Amino acid sequence: MSNIVSFENLEGFSQDFNSDRANLIAANAVHKNGILETATDYRGVRSLPNSFSVDLKTGKITDQKASGRCWIF
């Protein structure tokens, strides 16, 4: 067995890939949405808890009057 990938090998790989409809669907999904979005398993995302048990103390709301600083907070 040779360790060199020839043009004939590449042609065979391409034909094998293109002969499977699932590969073409996956390739189109990656092309349209990107690899990270396509590879995300949303079943796992939905299984994560949406509630947290840590409560933070919050201060009182302050009036910045017309200082324009409200966007900082």
TIMI-2910 file (N, C-alpha, C, CB; in pm, 1 decimal, decimal comma, always signed):
<rs>
+----------+----------+----------+----------+----------+----------+----------+----------+----------+----------+----------+----------+------+
!      n_x !      n_y !      n_z !     ca_x !     ca_y !     ca_z !      c_x !      c_y !      c_z !     cb_x !     cb_y !     cb_z ! resn !
+----------+----------+----------+----------+----------+----------+----------+----------+----------+----------+----------+----------+------+
!    +84,6 !   -119,0 !     +0,0 !     +0,0 !     +0,0 !     +0,0 !    +88,2 !   +124,1 !     +0,0 !    -95,7 !     +0,5 !   +122,3 !  Met !
!    +56,2 !   +215,7 !    -86,8 !   +133,2 !   +338,1 !   -100,1 !    +79,6 !   +444,5 !     -4,6 !   +129,5 !   +388,7 !   -245,2 !  Ser !
!   +168,2 !   +528,2 !    +47,2 !   +128,7 !   +637,8 !   +135,7 !   +100,4 !   +766,3 !    +59,4 !   +236,5 !   +662,6 !   +238,7 !  Asn !
!   +106,1 !   +758,4 !    -72,3 !    +85,7 !   +876,2 !   -155,4 !    -59,4 !   +879,5 !   -202,9 !   +183,6 !   +876,7 !   -276,2 !  Ile !
!   -121,3 !   +995,3 !   -191,9 !   -257,3 !  +1012,7 !   -242,3 !   -246,0 !  +1063,3 !   -386,2 !   -341,0 !  +1112,6 !   -151,8 !  Val !
!   -290,5 !   +982,6 !   -478,8 !   -280,2 !  +1018,3 !   -620,5 !   -406,9 !  +1089,7 !   -666,3 !   -255,3 !   +892,5 !   -706,8 !  Ser !
!   -400,2 !  +1143,5 !   -787,2 !   -518,6 !  +1207,2 !   -844,7 !   -630,0 !  +1105,1 !   -865,6 !   -483,5 !  +1275,7 !   -977,9 !  Phe !
!   -593,0 !   +982,1 !   -895,6 !   -692,6 !   +876,3 !   -910,8 !   -763,1 !   +849,4 !   -777,4 !   -626,4 !   +747,2 !   -963,7 !  Glu !
!   -684,5 !   +849,9 !   -668,3 !   -744,7 !   +834,0 !   -535,6 !   -844,3 !   +946,6 !   -507,7 !   -635,3 !   +831,4 !   -426,5 !  Asn !
!   -804,1 !  +1068,7 !   -536,0 !   -890,9 !  +1183,7 !   -510,6 !  -1019,6 !  +1174,8 !   -591,7 !   -817,6 !  +1313,8 !   -543,1 !  Leu !
!  -1007,5 !  +1131,8 !   -716,7 !  -1126,4 !  +1116,5 !   -800,7 !  -1219,5 !  +1010,9 !   -742,7 !  -1086,9 !  +1079,2 !   -944,5 !  Glu !
!  -1162,8 !   +900,7 !   -695,4 !  -1243,3 !   +795,5 !   -633,1 !  -1310,2 !   +843,3 !   -505,4 !  -1157,3 !   +674,2 !   -603,4 !  Gly !
!  -1235,5 !   +918,0 !   -422,8 !  -1292,7 !   +972,6 !   -299,4 !  -1409,5 !  +1065,5 !   -332,1 !  -1184,8 !  +1048,4 !   -217,8 !  Phe !
!  -1390,9 !  +1149,4 !   -433,5 !  -1495,1 !  +1243,3 !   -472,9 !  -1619,7 !  +1169,9 !   -522,4 !  -1442,9 !  +1337,7 !   -581,3 !  Ser !
!  -1600,8 !  +1067,9 !   -604,1 !  -1714,8 !   +990,5 !   -654,1 !  -1787,3 !   +919,3 !   -540,5 !  -1668,2 !   +888,3 !   -758,6 !  Gln !
!  -1711,3 !   +861,3 !   -447,8 !  -1772,9 !   +793,8 !   -332,9 !  -1854,6 !   +892,2 !   -249,2 !  -1664,9 !   +726,9 !   -245,5 !  Asp !
!  -1796,1 !  +1009,1 !   -224,5 !  -1864,6 !  +1110,5 !   -144,2 !  -1993,3 !  +1155,9 !   -212,7 !  -1772,2 !  +1231,1 !   -119,6 !  Phe !
!  -1982,8 !  +1186,8 !   -341,4 !  -2097,5 !  +1240,5 !   -414,8 !  -2205,2 !  +1136,9 !   -442,5 !  -2051,5 !  +1299,5 !   -544,3 !  Asn !
!  -2174,4 !  +1009,6 !   -427,2 !  -2274,4 !   +905,9 !   -453,4 !  -2371,5 !   +887,4 !   -336,4 !  -2205,2 !   +774,2 !   -483,5 !  Ser !
!  -2339,7 !   +943,9 !   -221,2 !  -2425,5 !   +930,4 !   -103,1 !  -2503,2 !  +1060,8 !    -81,8 !  -2340,9 !   +895,1 !    +23,7 !  Asp !
!  -2635,2 !  +1053,4 !    -91,1 !  -2719,8 !  +1172,6 !    -77,6 !  -2701,3 !  +1241,0 !    +58,0 !  -2866,7 !  +1135,1 !    -96,8 !  Arg !
!  -2679,3 !  +1164,7 !   +163,7 !  -2660,1 !  +1223,8 !   +297,0 !  -2536,3 !  +1313,1 !   +299,3 !  -2647,6 !  +1113,1 !   +404,3 !  Ala !
!  -2431,5 !  +1274,2 !   +227,3 !  -2311,0 !  +1357,1 !   +220,8 !  -2340,4 !  +1490,2 !   +152,4 !  -2198,5 !  +1283,1 !   +146,4 !  Asn !
!  -2418,8 !  +1486,3 !    +45,8 !  -2451,7 !  +1609,7 !    -25,9 !  -2538,4 !  +1701,6 !    +59,4 !  -2523,4 !  +1577,4 !   -157,5 !  Leu !
!  -2631,5 !  +1644,7 !   +133,2 !  -2715,6 !  +1725,2 !   +223,0 !  -2629,9 !  +1789,3 !   +331,9 !  -2827,4 !  +1637,9 !   +286,7 !  Ile !
!  -2538,2 !  +1711,6 !   +389,7 !  -2449,8 !  +1765,1 !   +493,8 !  -2359,3 !  +1874,0 !   +437,5 !  -2365,0 !  +1652,7 !   +555,5 !  Ala !
!  -2305,9 !  +1853,2 !   +317,9 !  -2218,2 !  +1953,0 !   +256,4 !  -2294,4 !  +2082,6 !   +229,6 !  -2158,1 !  +1898,6 !   +125,5 !  Ala !
!  -2418,0 !  +2071,3 !   +182,5 !  -2499,0 !  +2191,3 !   +158,4 !  -2529,9 !  +2264,1 !   +288,7 !  -2629,7 !  +2154,2 !    +87,2 !  Asn !
!  -2558,5 !  +2190,2 !   +394,4 !  -2587,6 !  +2251,7 !   +524,4 !  -2466,3 !  +2326,9 !   +577,6 !  -2631,9 !  +2145,2 !   +625,7 !  Ala !
!  -2348,6 !  +2267,4 !   +565,2 !  -2226,1 !  +2333,0 !   +612,0 !  -2197,9 !  +2456,8 !   +528,3 !  -2106,0 !  +2235,8 !   +606,1 !  Val !
!  -2217,3 !  +2445,9 !   +398,0 !  -2191,5 !  +2559,9 !   +310,0 !  -2284,9 !  +2676,4 !   +342,3 !  -2207,7 !  +2518,5 !   +163,0 !  His !
!  -2410,7 !  +2647,1 !   +369,6 !  -2509,8 !  +2752,6 !   +395,4 !  -2498,1 !  +2810,5 !   +536,6 !  -2650,6 !  +2698,0 !   +374,3 !  Lys !
!  -2474,4 !  +2724,2 !   +638,3 !  -2482,4 !  +2766,8 !   +778,3 !  -2349,2 !  +2772,9 !   +850,9 !  -2572,0 !  +2675,4 !   +852,0 !  Asn !
!  -2244,0 !  +2718,4 !   +795,8 !  -2115,6 !  +2712,2 !   +864,5 !  -2104,6 !  +2583,9 !   +945,4 !  -2097,1 !  +2834,1 !   +955,3 !  Gly !
!  -1981,9 !  +2543,0 !   +973,0 !  -1957,6 !  +2414,1 !  +1038,9 !  -2006,8 !  +2413,5 !  +1183,4 !  -1809,0 !  +2380,5 !  +1035,2 !  Ile !
!  -1987,9 !  +2522,4 !  +1258,0 !  -2027,2 !  +2523,0 !  +1399,1 !  -2178,5 !  +2515,3 !  +1415,8 !  -1974,2 !  +2648,0 !  +1468,0 !  Leu !
!  -2251,0 !  +2592,7 !  +1336,0 !  -2397,0 !  +2591,1 !  +1345,0 !  -2452,1 !  +2456,0 !  +1300,5 !  -2457,7 !  +2704,0 !  +1259,7 !  Glu !
!  -2394,4 !  +2400,3 !  +1195,8 !  -2441,6 !  +2271,8 !  +1144,9 !  -2411,0 !  +2158,8 !  +1242,4 !  -2378,3 !  +2242,1 !  +1009,3 !  Thr !
!  -2297,2 !  +2165,6 !  +1309,7 !  -2255,0 !  +2056,9 !  +1397,9 !  -2317,1 !  +2064,1 !  +1537,2 !  -2105,4 !  +2057,3 !  +1410,3 !  Ala !
!  -2385,1 !  +2172,9 !  +1570,4 !  -2445,3 !  +2186,4 !  +1702,9 !  -2559,0 !  +2086,3 !  +1719,8 !  -2496,8 !  +2330,1 !  +1725,0 !  Thr !
!  -2554,5 !  +2012,5 !  +1828,5 !  -2660,1 !  +1915,9 !  +1860,1 !  -2759,1 !  +1985,2 !  +1953,1 !  -2601,5 !  +1784,7 !  +1926,0 !  Asp !
!  -2871,2 !  +2028,7 !  +1898,7 !  -2966,8 !  +2106,2 !  +1977,0 !  -3042,0 !  +2022,3 !  +2078,9 !  -3064,7 !  +2173,1 !  +1885,8 !  Tyr !
!  -3037,3 !  +1890,5 !  +2064,9 !  -3095,5 !  +1806,5 !  +2170,5 !  -3016,3 !  +1827,6 !  +2299,4 !  -3095,3 !  +1654,9 !  +2129,2 !  Arg !
!  -2886,4 !  +1839,3 !  +2288,2 !  -2802,7 !  +1866,1 !  +2404,5 !  -2826,1 !  +2004,7 !  +2460,7 !  -2657,5 !  +1849,6 !  +2369,0 !  Gly !
!  -2840,9 !  +2102,2 !  +2373,2 !  -2866,1 !  +2239,4 !  +2417,5 !  -2997,9 !  +2246,9 !  +2493,7 !  -2868,2 !  +2336,3 !  +2297,3 !  Val !
!  -3102,4 !  +2181,4 !  +2441,5 !  -3233,1 !  +2184,6 !  +2507,9 !  -3231,4 !  +2110,8 !  +2641,1 !  -3339,2 !  +2124,3 !  +2417,3 !  Arg !
!  -3139,8 !  +2016,3 !  +2658,5 !  -3137,2 !  +1939,9 !  +2783,1 !  -3068,5 !  +2015,1 !  +2897,1 !  -3067,5 !  +1807,6 !  +2760,6 !  Ser !
!  -3001,3 !  +2126,1 !  +2866,6 !  -2935,5 !  +2204,3 !  +2971,0 !  -3040,4 !  +2279,3 !  +3053,0 !  -2833,1 !  +2303,4 !  +2909,4 !  Leu !
!  -3019,6 !  +2290,8 !  +3183,4 !  -3118,4 !  +2361,7 !  +3266,3 !  -3118,7 !  +2511,5 !  +3235,6 !  -3089,3 !  +2338,7 !  +3416,0 !  Pro !
!  -3236,7 !  +2570,3 !  +3238,9 !  -3250,1 !  +2713,8 !  +3213,6 !  -3261,7 !  +2794,7 !  +3341,5 !  -3370,3 !  +2739,8 !  +3126,8 !  Asn !
!  -3259,3 !  +2729,9 !  +3456,2 !  -3269,8 !  +2802,8 !  +3582,0 !  -3140,0 !  +2786,7 !  +3660,0 !  -3390,8 !  +2752,9 !  +3665,4 !  Ser !
!  -3110,4 !  +2886,5 !  +3738,9 !  -2987,3 !  +2888,0 !  +3816,1 !  -3020,8 !  +2907,0 !  +3963,1 !  -2892,1 !  +2999,3 !  +3766,6 !  Phe !
!  -2936,8 !  +2853,8 !  +4049,1 !  -2964,1 !  +2860,4 !  +4192,1 !  -2883,6 !  +2969,5 !  +4262,2 !  -2934,9 !  +2726,8 !  +4255,9 !  Ser !
!  -2819,6 !  +3055,6 !  +4187,5 !  -2740,1 !  +3162,4 !  +4246,8 !  -2818,6 !  +3293,0 !  +4234,9 !  -2599,9 !  +3174,1 !  +4177,5 !  Val !
!  -2844,4 !  +3356,4 !  +4347,6 !  -2912,0 !  +3485,3 !  +4348,1 !  -2810,2 !  +3593,1 !  +4382,2 !  -3030,6 !  +3486,6 !  +4448,9 !  Asp !
!  -2805,5 !  +3695,4 !  +4301,3 !  -2713,3 !  +3806,0 !  +4324,0 !  -2787,6 !  +3920,7 !  +4390,1 !  -2648,1 !  +3852,1 !  +4191,6 !  Leu !
!  -2720,6 !  +3985,3 !  +4483,7 !  -2779,1 !  +4103,2 !  +4546,6 !  -2766,3 !  +4219,6 !  +4449,0 !  -2709,6 !  +4135,8 !  +4683,4 !  Lys !
!  -2873,2 !  +4290,0 !  +4432,2 !  -2870,5 !  +4404,6 !  +4342,2 !  -2897,7 !  +4530,7 !  +4421,8 !  -2973,6 !  +4388,6 !  +4227,9 !  Thr !
!  -2833,9 !  +4636,8 !  +4379,3 !  -2851,9 !  +4764,5 !  +4446,6 !  -2976,9 !  +4834,8 !  +4397,3 !  -2730,4 !  +4853,2 !  +4425,8 !  Gly !
!  -3001,3 !  +4950,4 !  +4454,3 !  -3117,1 !  +5029,8 !  +4414,2 !  -3088,9 !  +5095,9 !  +4279,4 !  -3151,1 !  +5136,6 !  +4522,0 !  Lys !
!  -3194,6 !  +5125,2 !  +4210,5 !  -3182,1 !  +5195,8 !  +4083,7 !  -3147,0 !  +5340,3 !  +4114,5 !  -3313,3 !  +5186,0 !  +3998,9 !  Ile !
!  -3049,6 !  +5392,2 !  +4043,3 !  -3007,6 !  +5530,8 !  +4066,8 !  -3053,2 !  +5618,6 !  +3951,1 !  -2853,8 !  +5540,0 !  +4084,3 !  Thr !
!  -3076,8 !  +5742,3 !  +3982,3 !  -3119,4 !  +5838,6 !  +3881,0 !  -2996,4 !  +5915,6 !  +3835,9 !  -3230,2 !  +5935,3 !  +3936,0 !  Asp !
!  -2959,1 !  +5895,7 !  +3710,9 !  -2843,5 !  +5968,6 !  +3658,5 !  -2882,4 !  +6107,1 !  +3607,4 !  -2777,5 !  +5888,7 !  +3546,4 !  Gln !
!  -3008,1 !  +6139,7 !  +3626,2 !  -3063,1 !  +6267,5 !  +3579,3 !  -3037,5 !  +6278,1 !  +3429,2 !  -2999,4 !  +6389,4 !  +3656,3 !  Lys !
!  -2987,0 !  +6382,4 !  +3380,3 !  -2964,5 !  +6396,3 !  +3236,0 !  -2816,1 !  +6387,7 !  +3204,0 !  -3022,2 !  +6529,3 !  +3184,4 !  Ala !
!  -2741,3 !  +6308,7 !  +3281,3 !  -2596,1 !  +6305,7 !  +3265,0 !  -2551,4 !  +6226,3 !  +3142,1 !  -2532,3 !  +6247,4 !  +3388,5 !  Ser !
!  -2640,2 !  +6144,8 !  +3086,0 !  -2602,4 !  +6064,3 !  +2970,7 !  -2524,3 !  +5939,8 !  +3008,1 !  -2521,9 !  +6146,6 !  +2875,9 !  Gly !
!  -2514,9 !  +5907,4 !  +3137,7 !  -2436,7 !  +5791,8 !  +3180,8 !  -2518,2 !  +5663,6 !  +3185,1 !  -2377,6 !  +5817,8 !  +3316,4 !  Arg !
!  -2646,2 !  +5667,9 !  +3155,5 !  -2729,2 !  +5549,8 !  +3171,4 !  -2681,1 !  +5435,1 !  +3083,2 !  -2873,7 !  +5582,9 !  +3139,5 !  Cys !
!  -2620,3 !  +5462,8 !  +2970,3 !  -2573,7 !  +5357,1 !  +2881,5 !  -2454,0 !  +5282,5 !  +2940,1 !  -2537,1 !  +5415,2 !  +2745,8 !  Trp !
!  -2382,9 !  +5340,7 !  +3035,3 !  -2267,2 !  +5274,6 !  +3096,7 !  -2312,0 !  +5156,8 !  +3180,5 !  -2187,2 !  +5373,2 !  +3183,1 !  Ile !
!  -2427,3 !  +5166,4 !  +3241,8 !  -2474,3 !  +5064,0 !  +3332,9 !  -2572,7 !  +4976,2 !  +3262,7 !  -2536,3 !  +5124,7 !  +3457,5 !  Phe !
+----------+----------+----------+----------+----------+----------+----------+----------+----------+----------+----------+----------+------+
</rs>
